[in-house]
Amino acid sequence: MEKIYNLAIVGAGPAGLAAAVESYLQDIDDIVVLEKNVNHNSTIRKYYKDNKRVDLEWKGQKVELNGRIVFVDGTKESTLDLFDELIENHNIELKIQVEVTSIEKEDDYFNIHMAGSTIMAKRVVVTIGRMGKPNKPSYKIPPSIRKKVNYTLDECQDGEKVLIVGGGDSAVEYAVDLVGRNEVAICYRRETFRRANPLNQRNIANAIAHNEVRPILGVNIDGLEDDNGRVKVLFTEIEPETFDRVIYAIGGTTPSAFLASSGIEEEDGKPKYDEHYETNIKGLFVAGDITQESGGSIALGLNQGYEIACYIKGGCKNCKD
Ligand SMILES: Cc1cc2nc3c(=O)[nH]c(=O)nc-3n(C[C@H](O)[C@H](O)[C@H](O)COP(=O)(O)OP(=O)(O)OC[C@H]3O[C@@H](n4cnc5c(N)ncnc54)[C@H](O)[C@@H]3O)c2cc1C
């Protein structure tokens, strides 16, 4: 007989690992976490710069942690260490480099299909985030300058004139991080950085006040052109300007193809789910960034993972629910 897991989790980010750890702490056994990349938390590894400050209250969202995982303000490194410890101390079976392609319900269990293999589980939580496909501009990027148009800071060279596009926390953090090493401008279609959390708002205001970051606010971009290997940015409201590099920090997209291939219904840019995060398919849950139209936070994913574990268990063993 092939093994049937009690719980399979697709995606080893904060939400997926929380669902696994909180379920383990509720005495649910036979849990497997399936991660397509070489290690857990690929969003944090790829999009957070080294030593990045990690805020509990991201995007200014006030979140009280409900579960058993103790997550506090820290850094990229301390956050990854926390998840390393959680995996090690909670008997979590983490399978890496397995990309789930679809989930199919058969009688009272699910077949979880990966390239070349399938596993079975009674319940599944999908926590694949939105950063598998970062949002890209709607206009075409000329192939000759594609290497100069990025979605992380990884390719950035000291001394370059860089334009950051976006006005949320990630965009602001990217701009502030380049201060002292680059000539930095930040372009945002709104007039203020109100979407960012208070600390990031203070940091960007400070950098602008000290002429370390040049704000280009209330301005849209119509397109990009090749200007002798540099990136000419065509603004709608002001004259074009050329940069060495343009970095978009405008969030991620809903993995619609994945949801559709698993029969999960979508509404308003996110999967449909009820108050227990259960989708239209009984036993199939969603948590983390994919439950939010414009992305969530680590704390939100931790809480949702906890709530799913409580629901699966039929009420939390540690509280009155
Ligand atoms: C630059 C930046 C800075 C941020 N800073 C903060 C901060 O300071 N504080 C904060 O709270 N939040 C921050 N966030 C947001 C936070 O990172 C996300 O809200 C959080 O990572 C979402 O967790 P998740 O588990 O839903 O998804 P993710 O963290 O995106 O994890 C999804 C996982 O699923 C895997 N996966 C995807 N598809 C498949 C598949 N088909 N099969 C198997 N595995 C798959 C991915 O490889 C990934 O490891 C930041 C985000 C960015 C981009």
The ligand as a Tripos MOL2 file, in Angstrom:
@<TRIPOS>MOLECULE
LIG
   53    58     1     0     0
SMALL
NO_CHARGES

@<TRIPOS>ATOM
      1 C1         11.4710   42.4360   -0.6520 C.3       1 LIG1
      2 C2         10.4520   41.9430    0.3410 C.ar      1 LIG1
      3 C3         10.5740   42.2780    1.6730 C.ar      1 LIG1
      4 C4          9.6580   41.7840    2.6340 C.ar      1 LIG1
      5 N1          9.8070   42.0900    3.9580 N.ar      1 LIG1
      6 C5          8.9250   41.6170    4.8820 C.ar      1 LIG1
      7 C6          9.0590   41.9040    6.2730 C.ar      1 LIG1
      8 O1          9.9750   42.6050    6.7170 O.2       1 LIG1
      9 N2          8.1180   41.3930    7.1410 N.ar      1 LIG1
     10 C7          7.0720   40.6210    6.7060 C.ar      1 LIG1
     11 O2          6.2640   40.1690    7.5310 O.2       1 LIG1
     12 N3          6.9170   40.3470    5.3910 N.ar      1 LIG1
     13 C8          7.8190   40.8190    4.4710 C.ar      1 LIG1
     14 N4          7.6460   40.5300    3.1450 N.ar      1 LIG1
     15 C9          6.4730   39.7090    2.7460 C.3       1 LIG1
     16 C10         6.7250   38.2280    3.1070 C.3       1 LIG1
     17 O3          7.9730   37.8090    2.5770 O.3       1 LIG1
     18 C11         5.6120   37.3790    2.5230 C.3       1 LIG1
     19 O4          4.3670   37.8540    2.9970 O.3       1 LIG1
     20 C12         5.7850   35.9060    2.9390 C.3       1 LIG1
     21 O5          7.0210   35.3880    2.4820 O.3       1 LIG1
     22 C13         4.6500   35.0740    2.3530 C.3       1 LIG1
     23 O6          4.7610   33.7600    2.8180 O.3       1 LIG1
     24 P1          4.0960   32.5470    2.0030 P.3       1 LIG1
     25 O7          4.4510   31.3320    2.7800 O.co2     1 LIG1
     26 O8          2.6860   32.8370    1.7060 O.co2     1 LIG1
     27 O9          4.8020   32.5230    0.5740 O.3       1 LIG1
     28 P2          6.3450   32.5400    0.1560 P.3       1 LIG1
     29 O10         7.2070   33.0620    1.2360 O.co2     1 LIG1
     30 O11         6.3750   33.2140   -1.1650 O.co2     1 LIG1
     31 O12         6.7180   31.0010    0.0070 O.3       1 LIG1
     32 C14         6.1850   30.2240   -1.0310 C.3       1 LIG1
     33 C15         7.0770   28.9890   -1.1820 C.3       1 LIG1
     34 O13         6.4200   28.0830   -2.0940 O.3       1 LIG1
     35 C16         7.3660   27.5730   -3.0110 C.3       1 LIG1
     36 N5          6.6290   27.1560   -4.2210 N.ar      1 LIG1
     37 C17         6.0650   27.9630   -5.1460 C.ar      1 LIG1
     38 N6          5.4410   27.2190   -6.0950 N.ar      1 LIG1
     39 C18         5.6090   25.9290   -5.7390 C.ar      1 LIG1
     40 C19         5.2030   24.6830   -6.3310 C.ar      1 LIG1
     41 N7          4.4620   24.6450   -7.4460 N.pl3     1 LIG1
     42 N8          5.5780   23.5200   -5.7330 N.ar      1 LIG1
     43 C20         6.3150   23.5520   -4.5770 C.ar      1 LIG1
     44 N9          6.7360   24.7070   -3.9860 N.ar      1 LIG1
     45 C21         6.3750   25.8790   -4.5580 C.ar      1 LIG1
     46 C22         8.3130   28.7360   -3.2360 C.3       1 LIG1
     47 O14         9.5600   28.2840   -3.7490 O.3       1 LIG1
     48 C23         8.4240   29.3200   -1.8170 C.3       1 LIG1
     49 O15         9.4820   28.7490   -1.0710 O.3       1 LIG1
     50 C24         8.5620   40.9840    2.1980 C.ar      1 LIG1
     51 C25         8.4310   40.6450    0.8400 C.ar      1 LIG1
     52 C26         9.3680   41.0990   -0.0820 C.ar      1 LIG1
     53 C27         9.2210   40.6970   -1.5320 C.3       1 LIG1
@<TRIPOS>BOND
     1     1     2 1
     2     2     3 ar
     3     2    52 ar
     4     3     4 ar
     5     4     5 ar
     6     4    50 ar
     7     5     6 ar
     8     6     7 ar
     9     6    13 1
    10     7     8 2
    11     7     9 ar
    12     9    10 ar
    13    10    11 2
    14    10    12 ar
    15    12    13 ar
    16    13    14 ar
    17    14    15 1
    18    14    50 ar
    19    15    16 1
    20    16    17 1
    21    16    18 1
    22    18    19 1
    23    18    20 1
    24    20    21 1
    25    20    22 1
    26    22    23 1
    27    23    24 1
    28    24    25 2
    29    24    26 1
    30    24    27 1
    31    27    28 1
    32    28    29 2
    33    28    30 1
    34    28    31 1
    35    31    32 1
    36    32    33 1
    37    33    34 1
    38    33    48 1
    39    34    35 1
    40    35    36 1
    41    35    46 1
    42    36    37 ar
    43    36    45 ar
    44    37    38 ar
    45    38    39 ar
    46    39    40 ar
    47    39    45 ar
    48    40    41 1
    49    40    42 ar
    50    42    43 ar
    51    43    44 ar
    52    44    45 ar
    53    46    47 1
    54    46    48 1
    55    48    49 1
    56    50    51 ar
    57    51    52 ar
    58    52    53 1
@<TRIPOS>SUBSTRUCTURE
     1 LIG1         1 GROUP 0 **** ****
